[in-house]
Amino acid sequence: MPETLTLDTVGDGVTLIRLNRPHRLNAIDQILLAELCGACETLAADRSVRAVVLTGTGRGFCSGIDMRDFGPAMLEADDPAIDRLLFQESMAALPRAVTAMPQPVIAAVNGPCVGGGLALCLAADIRIASTAATFGNAAILLGLSGAEMGISYHLPRVVGTSVAADWMLTGRTVTAEEADRRGLLSRLVEPERLLDEAIETACDIARLAALGVRMTKRAIQANIDAPSLWSALELENRNQVLSHATDDAAGRRQKWSS
């Protein structure tokens, strides 16, 4: 059994992952890093899982790396550069594991979402937050770069370069209302509604054709960096031809036309 996560089936084809270090606001330690990467890999290979909800236990979503108690893998500034690079690459594997999942991932942001937590949130496909949530990237306040774990890739694409620069260069705390206004979130709900809203959304997706959902997720990811409209249309056209030929699509078309 995982030490730092709980995994539950909360609907037909829907898995709920809870980060479970509430005493540290679900900060990422060495064990959580390994267990969450492993859980993402396992769920990605499970065809019975059609959608995933990611949230935190207690009052926080994820407060970033556990600076006080990460574990023996935490390095010092005078350690060899290659070792520090390998450590950073291990942290960067976390958002990559989330984005690589073929299933849509819904982040249900229930509280503080900072640093590595913000990177996890950005790696999700859909972000729903409680009005109690807050967002930030405090690395720059520690004398580090504010660009880490994919944040400099994802955040400008979501909220625009100027807003991303504001958040990343100042390290300030961003309220849920501001995050919603700037386009970081798809929905903002009261705390008591958050998990139900995220699970309902995941269940709605899980009821759809699995191939169509997976190809839609991949098209969004690929076409965000498409060099031209022509390239984006080429991918979309192929996806439609492939998904059109499935029995699932044929059955659904017949149902809608009857």
Residue pairs with C-beta under 8 A, 6 or more apart in sequence:
2 20
2 35
2 39
3 31
3 35
4 19
4 20
4 21
4 29
4 31
4 32
4 35
4 36
5 17
5 18
5 19
5 20
5 32
5 35
5 36
5 39
6 16
6 17
6 18
6 20
6 57
7 15
7 16
7 17
7 18
7 39
8 15
8 16
8 18
9 15
9 16
10 16
10 53
10 199
10 202
11 199
11 202
11 203
11 206
12 50
12 203
12 206
12 207
13 48
13 49
13 50
13 51
13 203
13 206
13 207
14 49
14 50
14 51
14 52
14 53
14 199
14 202
14 203
14 206
15 43
15 49
15 51
15 52
15 53
16 52
16 53
16 55
16 199
17 36
17 39
17 43
17 52
17 53
17 54
17 55
18 55
18 56
18 57
19 26
19 32
19 36
19 54
19 55
19 56
19 57
19 61
19 62
20 26
20 57
21 27
21 29
21 32
21 57
21 66
22 56
22 57
22 58
22 59
22 60
23 58
24 63
24 66
24 69
25 56
25 58
25 59
25 60
25 62
25 63
25 111
25 112
26 32
26 56
26 57
26 58
26 60
26 61
26 62
26 63
26 117
27 62
27 63
27 64
27 65
27 66
27 67
27 69
28 36
28 62
28 64
28 65
28 66
28 70
28 91
28 94
28 116
28 117
29 66
29 69
29 70
29 71
30 70
30 71
30 72
30 73
30 74
31 71
33 90
33 91
33 93
33 94
36 94
36 97
37 93
37 94
37 97
40 97
40 98
40 100
40 101
41 97
43 49
43 52
43 101
43 103
44 100
44 101
44 102
44 103
47 210
49 103
50 103
50 205
50 206
50 210
50 213
51 103
51 104
51 105
51 106
51 202
51 203
51 205
51 206
51 213
52 101
52 103
52 104
52 105
52 106
52 202
53 105
53 106
53 108
53 195
53 198
53 199
53 202
54 98
54 105
54 106
54 107
54 108
54 120
54 124
55 61
55 107
55 108
55 109
55 110
55 194
55 195
55 198
56 62
56 110
56 111
56 117
58 111
59 110
59 111
59 112
59 132
60 110
60 111
60 112
60 113
60 117
61 107
61 108
61 109
61 110
61 111
61 112
61 113
61 117
61 120
61 121
61 133
62 112
62 113
62 114
62 116
62 117
62 120
62 121
63 112
63 114
63 115
63 117
64 114
64 115
64 116
64 117
64 118
64 138
65 91
65 115
65 116
73 87
73 90
74 87
75 83
75 84
75 87
88 148
91 116
91 148
91 149
92 148
92 149
92 150
94 116
94 119
94 120
94 123
94 149
95 119
95 120
95 122
95 123
95 149
95 150
95 154
96 123
96 150
98 105
98 120
98 123
98 124
99 123
99 150
99 221
102 214
102 217
102 218
103 213
103 214
103 217
104 125
104 126
104 202
104 205
104 213
104 217
105 123
105 124
105 125
105 126
106 124
106 125
106 126
106 127
106 128
106 198
106 201
106 202
107 120
107 121
107 124
107 126
107 127
107 128
108 128
108 129
108 130
108 194
108 195
108 197
108 198
109 121
109 127
109 128
109 129
109 130
109 133
109 135
109 176
109 185
109 194
110 129
110 130
110 132
110 133
110 191
110 194
110 195
111 130
111 132
111 133
111 134
112 133
112 134
112 136
113 121
113 129
113 133
113 134
113 135
113 136
114 134
114 135
114 136
114 137
114 138
115 136
115 137
115 138
115 139
115 148
115 149
116 148
116 149
118 135
118 136
118 137
118 151
118 155
119 148
119 149
119 150
119 151
119 154
121 127
121 135
122 150
122 151
122 154
122 155
122 158
123 150
123 154
125 217
125 220
126 186
126 201
127 184
127 185
127 186
128 185
128 186
128 187
128 188
128 189
128 194
128 197
128 198
128 201
129 176
129 179
129 180
129 185
129 187
129 188
129 189
129 194
130 176
130 188
130 189
130 190
130 191
130 194
131 176
131 177
131 188
131 189
131 190
131 191
132 176
132 191
133 176
133 179
134 173
134 174
134 175
134 176
135 167
135 173
135 174
135 175
135 176
135 179
135 184
136 167
136 171
136 172
136 173
136 174
137 146
137 148
137 151
137 167
137 168
137 171
138 171
139 145
139 146
139 148
139 171
140 146
140 168
140 169
140 170
140 171
141 171
146 152
146 168
146 169
146 171
147 168
151 168
152 164
152 168
155 164
155 167
155 168
156 164
156 165
157 224
158 164
158 183
158 184
159 167
159 182
159 183
159 184
160 182
160 183
163 182
166 172
167 174
174 182
176 185
176 188
177 188
179 185
180 187
180 188
187 197
189 197
205 213
209 243
209 246
209 248
209 249
209 252
210 248
211 242
211 243
211 246
211 248
212 243
212 248
212 249
215 239
215 242
215 243
216 239
218 239
219 235
219 236
219 239
222 235
223 231
223 232
223 235
223 236
226 232
226 235
243 249
